[in-house]
Amino acid sequence: MEVLRRDLNLLINDYGETPELSSKTRNYSSLFDDYMVKRATEIVLHTPGTYLPLII
């Protein structure tokens, strides 16, 4: 992660460093995975208020 920050000058929030954010991110990911299975979707673009399944 440090290489990405230093060499590429990326701004990265490491949610794994904060237990509360890590837990919330894992919970969101799990719920989102379940939703994708129910919708029979493999690839999705999710932004606030938008769920866009992508078909390849």
A tleap script that builds the chain and sets N, CA, C and O, in Angstrom:
source leaprc.protein.ff14SB
mol = sequence {
  NMET GLU VAL LEU ARG ARG ASP LEU ASN LEU
  LEU ILE ASN ASP TYR GLY GLU THR PRO GLU
  LEU SER SER LYS THR ARG ASN TYR SER SER
  LEU PHE ASP ASP TYR MET VAL LYS ARG ALA
  THR GLU ILE VAL LEU HIE THR PRO GLY THR
  TYR LEU PRO LEU ILE CILE
}
set mol.1.N position { 0.834 -1.183 0.000 }
set mol.1.CA position { 0.000 0.000 0.000 }
set mol.1.C position { 0.879 1.248 0.000 }
set mol.1.O position { 0.571 2.233 -0.671 }
set mol.2.N position { 1.957 1.201 0.744 }
set mol.2.CA position { 2.842 2.362 0.827 }
set mol.2.C position { 3.474 2.679 -0.528 }
set mol.2.O position { 3.676 3.848 -0.858 }
set mol.3.N position { 3.785 1.647 -1.312 }
set mol.3.CA position { 4.353 1.862 -2.647 }
set mol.3.C position { 3.368 2.629 -3.524 }
set mol.3.O position { 3.763 3.535 -4.258 }
set mol.4.N position { 2.102 2.274 -3.450 }
set mol.4.CA position { 1.081 2.977 -4.229 }
set mol.4.C position { 0.967 4.434 -3.814 }
set mol.4.O position { 0.805 5.323 -4.650 }
set mol.5.N position { 1.052 4.661 -2.532 }
set mol.5.CA position { 0.968 6.036 -2.034 }
set mol.5.C position { 2.198 6.848 -2.429 }
set mol.5.O position { 2.089 7.981 -2.899 }
set mol.6.N position { 3.374 6.243 -2.229 }
set mol.6.CA position { 4.626 6.958 -2.464 }
set mol.6.C position { 4.930 7.107 -3.957 }
set mol.6.O position { 5.168 8.218 -4.431 }
set mol.7.N position { 4.925 6.003 -4.694 }
set mol.7.CA position { 5.381 6.028 -6.083 }
set mol.7.C position { 4.334 6.554 -7.061 }
set mol.7.O position { 4.678 7.193 -8.055 }
set mol.8.N position { 3.077 6.291 -6.787 }
set mol.8.CA position { 2.022 6.722 -7.696 }
set mol.8.C position { 1.233 7.915 -7.178 }
set mol.8.O position { 0.340 8.425 -7.854 }
set mol.9.N position { 1.574 8.353 -5.972 }
set mol.9.CA position { 0.903 9.499 -5.337 }
set mol.9.C position { -0.602 9.303 -5.230 }
set mol.9.O position { -1.371 10.250 -5.397 }
set mol.10.N position { -1.023 8.066 -4.949 }
set mol.10.CA position { -2.453 7.795 -4.781 }
set mol.10.C position { -2.884 8.115 -3.360 }
set mol.10.O position { -2.144 7.880 -2.405 }
set mol.11.N position { -4.070 8.646 -3.231 }
set mol.11.CA position { -4.662 8.864 -1.911 }
set mol.11.C position { -5.526 7.647 -1.607 }
set mol.11.O position { -6.544 7.423 -2.263 }
set mol.12.N position { -5.124 6.867 -0.621 }
set mol.12.CA position { -5.801 5.611 -0.317 }
set mol.12.C position { -6.269 5.623 1.130 }
set mol.12.O position { -5.488 5.878 2.047 }
set mol.13.N position { -7.553 5.345 1.323 }
set mol.13.CA position { -8.089 5.146 2.669 }
set mol.13.C position { -8.062 3.645 2.934 }
set mol.13.O position { -8.770 2.887 2.270 }
set mol.14.N position { -7.265 3.215 3.883 }
set mol.14.CA position { -7.171 1.801 4.217 }
set mol.14.C position { -8.182 1.498 5.319 }
set mol.14.O position { -7.924 1.725 6.501 }
set mol.15.N position { -9.341 0.981 4.902 }
set mol.15.CA position { -10.401 0.703 5.863 }
set mol.15.C position { -10.031 -0.415 6.826 }
set mol.15.O position { -10.655 -0.558 7.877 }
set mol.16.N position { -9.030 -1.202 6.481 }
set mol.16.CA position { -8.575 -2.263 7.374 }
set mol.16.C position { -7.886 -1.732 8.616 }
set mol.16.O position { -7.751 -2.452 9.605 }
set mol.17.N position { -7.449 -0.480 8.579 }
set mol.17.CA position { -6.770 0.114 9.736 }
set mol.17.C position { -7.743 0.539 10.829 }
set mol.17.O position { -7.338 0.717 11.977 }
set mol.18.N position { -9.013 0.704 10.492 }
set mol.18.CA position { -10.027 1.132 11.454 }
set mol.18.C position { -11.045 0.015 11.621 }
set mol.18.O position { -11.808 -0.257 10.694 }
set mol.19.N position { -11.077 -0.645 12.787 }
set mol.19.CA position { -11.967 -1.796 12.972 }
set mol.19.C position { -13.434 -1.518 12.623 }
set mol.19.O position { -14.087 -2.365 12.012 }
set mol.20.N position { -13.957 -0.359 12.996 }
set mol.20.CA position { -15.362 -0.053 12.713 }
set mol.20.C position { -15.608 0.034 11.202 }
set mol.20.O position { -16.583 -0.525 10.701 }
set mol.21.N position { -14.730 0.729 10.480 }
set mol.21.CA position { -14.893 0.847 9.034 }
set mol.21.C position { -14.682 -0.496 8.339 }
set mol.21.O position { -15.366 -0.812 7.366 }
set mol.22.N position { -13.746 -1.272 8.836 }
set mol.22.CA position { -13.499 -2.596 8.272 }
set mol.22.C position { -14.727 -3.479 8.413 }
set mol.22.O position { -15.110 -4.169 7.468 }
set mol.23.N position { -15.340 -3.463 9.579 }
set mol.23.CA position { -16.542 -4.253 9.832 }
set mol.23.C position { -17.695 -3.815 8.941 }
set mol.23.O position { -18.388 -4.650 8.361 }
set mol.24.N position { -17.901 -2.511 8.832 }
set mol.24.CA position { -18.990 -1.999 7.999 }
set mol.24.C position { -18.762 -2.318 6.525 }
set mol.24.O position { -19.707 -2.634 5.803 }
set mol.25.N position { -17.522 -2.236 6.082 }
set mol.25.CA position { -17.205 -2.553 4.688 }
set mol.25.C position { -17.454 -4.029 4.408 }
set mol.25.O position { -18.002 -4.371 3.360 }
set mol.26.N position { -17.064 -4.904 5.321 }
set mol.26.CA position { -17.311 -6.341 5.153 }
set mol.26.C position { -18.807 -6.648 5.141 }
set mol.26.O position { -19.263 -7.462 4.339 }
set mol.27.N position { -19.563 -6.015 6.009 }
set mol.27.CA position { -21.014 -6.228 6.049 }
set mol.27.C position { -21.669 -5.767 4.745 }
set mol.27.O position { -22.521 -6.464 4.193 }
set mol.28.N position { -21.272 -4.602 4.260 }
set mol.28.CA position { -21.804 -4.096 2.991 }
set mol.28.C position { -21.472 -5.063 1.859 }
set mol.28.O position { -22.335 -5.395 1.046 }
set mol.29.N position { -20.241 -5.504 1.810 }
set mol.29.CA position { -19.802 -6.414 0.751 }
set mol.29.C position { -20.604 -7.711 0.775 }
set mol.29.O position { -21.005 -8.216 -0.273 }
set mol.30.N position { -20.832 -8.240 1.947 }
set mol.30.CA position { -21.604 -9.478 2.084 }
set mol.30.C position { -23.045 -9.287 1.606 }
set mol.30.O position { -23.569 -10.118 0.865 }
set mol.31.N position { -23.678 -8.199 2.026 }
set mol.31.CA position { -25.045 -7.913 1.591 }
set mol.31.C position { -25.115 -7.697 0.081 }
set mol.31.O position { -26.041 -8.166 -0.580 }
set mol.32.N position { -24.139 -6.989 -0.452 }
set mol.32.CA position { -24.105 -6.718 -1.881 }
set mol.32.C position { -23.906 -8.007 -2.680 }
set mol.32.O position { -24.533 -8.195 -3.723 }
set mol.33.N position { -23.035 -8.892 -2.192 }
set mol.33.CA position { -22.834 -10.187 -2.847 }
set mol.33.C position { -24.130 -10.988 -2.880 }
set mol.33.O position { -24.481 -11.565 -3.910 }
set mol.34.N position { -24.835 -11.025 -1.762 }
set mol.34.CA position { -26.114 -11.740 -1.697 }
set mol.34.C position { -27.121 -11.146 -2.689 }
set mol.34.O position { -27.836 -11.881 -3.370 }
set mol.35.N position { -27.169 -9.834 -2.764 }
set mol.35.CA position { -28.097 -9.160 -3.679 }
set mol.35.C position { -27.765 -9.492 -5.134 }
set mol.35.O position { -28.662 -9.718 -5.946 }
set mol.36.N position { -26.466 -9.519 -5.454 }
set mol.36.CA position { -26.052 -9.849 -6.812 }
set mol.36.C position { -26.451 -11.278 -7.180 }
set mol.36.O position { -26.854 -11.534 -8.315 }
set mol.37.N position { -26.343 -12.196 -6.244 }
set mol.37.CA position { -26.752 -13.578 -6.501 }
set mol.37.C position { -28.253 -13.634 -6.756 }
set mol.37.O position { -28.693 -14.305 -7.689 }
set mol.38.N position { -29.035 -12.948 -5.952 }
set mol.38.CA position { -30.486 -12.941 -6.131 }
set mol.38.C position { -30.897 -12.317 -7.458 }
set mol.38.O position { -31.909 -12.708 -8.041 }
set mol.39.N position { -30.123 -11.353 -7.938 }
set mol.39.CA position { -30.410 -10.699 -9.221 }
set mol.39.C position { -29.754 -11.418 -10.396 }
set mol.39.O position { -29.912 -11.003 -11.544 }
set mol.40.N position { -29.020 -12.493 -10.115 }
set mol.40.CA position { -28.292 -13.256 -11.140 }
set mol.40.C position { -27.359 -12.347 -11.936 }
set mol.40.O position { -27.326 -12.393 -13.165 }
set mol.41.N position { -26.613 -11.531 -11.226 }
set mol.41.CA position { -25.702 -10.573 -11.829 }
set mol.41.C position { -24.287 -10.836 -11.331 }
set mol.41.O position { -24.069 -11.078 -10.144 }
set mol.42.N position { -23.333 -10.787 -12.247 }
set mol.42.CA position { -21.943 -11.004 -11.855 }
set mol.42.C position { -21.150 -9.714 -11.747 }
set mol.42.O position { -20.249 -9.605 -10.915 }
set mol.43.N position { -21.476 -8.735 -12.583 }
set mol.43.CA position { -20.743 -7.468 -12.583 }
set mol.43.C position { -21.755 -6.333 -12.430 }
set mol.43.O position { -22.762 -6.276 -13.136 }
set mol.44.N position { -21.460 -5.428 -11.487 }
set mol.44.CA position { -22.409 -4.358 -11.177 }
set mol.44.C position { -21.654 -3.056 -10.929 }
set mol.44.O position { -20.572 -3.048 -10.343 }
set mol.45.N position { -22.243 -1.970 -11.384 }
set mol.45.CA position { -21.767 -0.639 -11.031 }
set mol.45.C position { -22.762 -0.096 -10.016 }
set mol.45.O position { -23.942 0.083 -10.321 }
set mol.46.N position { -22.276 0.166 -8.803 }
set mol.46.CA position { -23.151 0.641 -7.736 }
set mol.46.C position { -22.670 2.005 -7.269 }
set mol.46.O position { -21.558 2.148 -6.761 }
set mol.47.N position { -23.522 3.000 -7.448 }
set mol.47.CA position { -23.277 4.343 -6.941 }
set mol.47.C position { -24.498 4.722 -6.121 }
set mol.47.O position { -25.530 4.059 -6.229 }
set mol.48.N position { -24.416 5.768 -5.303 }
set mol.48.CA position { -25.578 6.129 -4.508 }
set mol.48.C position { -26.834 6.298 -5.364 }
set mol.48.O position { -26.871 7.144 -6.258 }
set mol.49.N position { -27.842 5.507 -5.094 }
set mol.49.CA position { -29.105 5.582 -5.785 }
set mol.49.C position { -29.163 4.823 -7.112 }
set mol.49.O position { -30.198 4.818 -7.779 }
set mol.50.N position { -28.052 4.178 -7.497 }
set mol.50.CA position { -28.020 3.492 -8.790 }
set mol.50.C position { -27.422 2.105 -8.653 }
set mol.50.O position { -26.376 1.926 -8.028 }
set mol.51.N position { -28.087 1.131 -9.236 }
set mol.51.CA position { -27.594 -0.236 -9.318 }
set mol.51.C position { -27.665 -0.607 -10.787 }
set mol.51.O position { -28.758 -0.804 -11.318 }
set mol.52.N position { -26.519 -0.708 -11.458 }
set mol.52.CA position { -26.501 -0.953 -12.890 }
set mol.52.C position { -25.791 -2.270 -13.191 }
set mol.52.O position { -24.562 -2.333 -13.143 }
set mol.53.N position { -26.556 -3.328 -13.503 }
set mol.53.CA position { -25.924 -4.592 -13.875 }
set mol.53.C position { -25.261 -4.447 -15.251 }
set mol.53.O position { -25.839 -3.866 -16.170 }
set mol.54.N position { -24.060 -4.975 -15.374 }
set mol.54.CA position { -23.337 -4.913 -16.639 }
set mol.54.C position { -23.308 -6.302 -17.253 }
set mol.54.O position { -22.959 -7.280 -16.592 }
set mol.55.N position { -23.672 -6.377 -18.497 }
set mol.55.CA position { -23.706 -7.642 -19.208 }
set mol.55.C position { -22.540 -7.660 -20.183 }
set mol.55.O position { -22.348 -6.742 -20.980 }
set mol.56.N position { -21.782 -8.721 -20.093 }
set mol.56.CA position { -20.621 -8.851 -20.989 }
set mol.56.C position { -20.933 -9.862 -22.069 }
set mol.56.O position { -20.093 -10.125 -22.930 }
savepdb mol mol.pdb
quit
